[in-house]
Amino acid sequence: MSANIKRLAVLYRLDPRPPSKMIRPVTPVFLLFLLCHFTSQSFVKASSQLSADSSRNNLEPLSHQQSKASPASANLKRGSASSDIDDGLTSSSSAVGTHSARFVTSNGTLITAQRGSTASLPCEVVSLGDGVVTWFRRKDFHLLTVGHAVYSSDERFHVQGPMRSTQTQDWALQIRFAQERDSGLYECQLSTHPPSSLFVELVVVEAHAEIDGGPEKYVKSGSTLKLTCHLRQSSVTPDFVFWYQDERMINYEGAAGVKVLSDAASSTLIIERAQSVHSGNYSCVPYNVNPSSVIVHILNGEKPAAMQHSSAALHWYSVSVIFIVECVFLKLNGVAGSLQEWL
């Protein structure tokens, strides 16, 4: 402050000595000038300090500046950010068009497929829009498909999805040549917010054939031979069922009195007026199903061999019993005679 006064004194030809020795007296106008000058100097210094503080604040990290903000301002910013996020999610859901998507297929659906067939796991969806359907195998969390794209190295997997947009779509996962190892839980997931899932369980079984009246069947000569082959645990109708007599297929021979009647669950071989030439080993061989066999005996009025064997065994058993009884009786008689002689 004193240095400034001295400079002003020189400027206005003042003597820094006490007032009594000043060359010119201090006038009120001069005092007013000094007051204005020092006030402006203080204002400039304060402004410079504020500018420096502001510069330092601008160089601080954003997190520090936010921490220095007032609580009300912070709450306002958080509310604004939350609103922006909500708006973004809402607009994203609207853009994807999956906010109303839902499953039609029941959760926990059980699908049974026979070994070697094509297993189809349903995933029917309503209002999918631009959403995406994803399939997972739950036992190893293996990604199988996303939309129509297959992400499994196993070429047996593919999706039988719709090729055009409809209100209801079935994104069925299909497994060709299904094996027992394919059994388990599968997950169908929608790209909704949050994602929603549907679980389908697959059980792969071994289908087999079974002929009524086996393993041996006896038919009188001249009567009708009828063999019915049932399909057990078969999930699909076989493409064909072959009948064999020994090693010869007889389905399409066109022999008189021989015909085959088949439906989805069974096949029946009918031979009218069976003769001895019709005896043999008959096999029912459906496609992709384990076969079944039965031995047919055509009888010309005689009893079946098994019954003859049973009668022969009974005869020899009776003879043996009678012989033993007679021996015992004779032995007892001999003992009795010896006792009488001794007495």
Buried (B, 14 or more C-beta within 10 A) or exposed (E): EEEEEEEBBEEEEBEEEEEEEBEEEEEEEBEEEBEEEBEEEEEEEEEEEEEEEEEEEEEEEEEEEEEEEEEEEEEEEEEEEEEEEEEEEEEEBEEBEBBEBEBEBEEEBEBBBBBBBBBBBBBBBEBBBEBBBBBBBBEEEBEBBBBBEBEBEEEBBBBBBBEEEEEEBBBBBBBEEBEEEBBEEBBBBBBBEEEBBBBBBBBBBEBBBBBBEBEEBBBEBEEEBBBBBBBBBBBBEBEEBBBBBEEEEBBEEEEEEBEBEBEEEBBBBBBEEBEEEBBBEBBBBBEBBBBBBBEBBBBEEEEEEEEEEEEEEEEEEEEEEEEEEEEEEEEEEEEEEEEEEEE
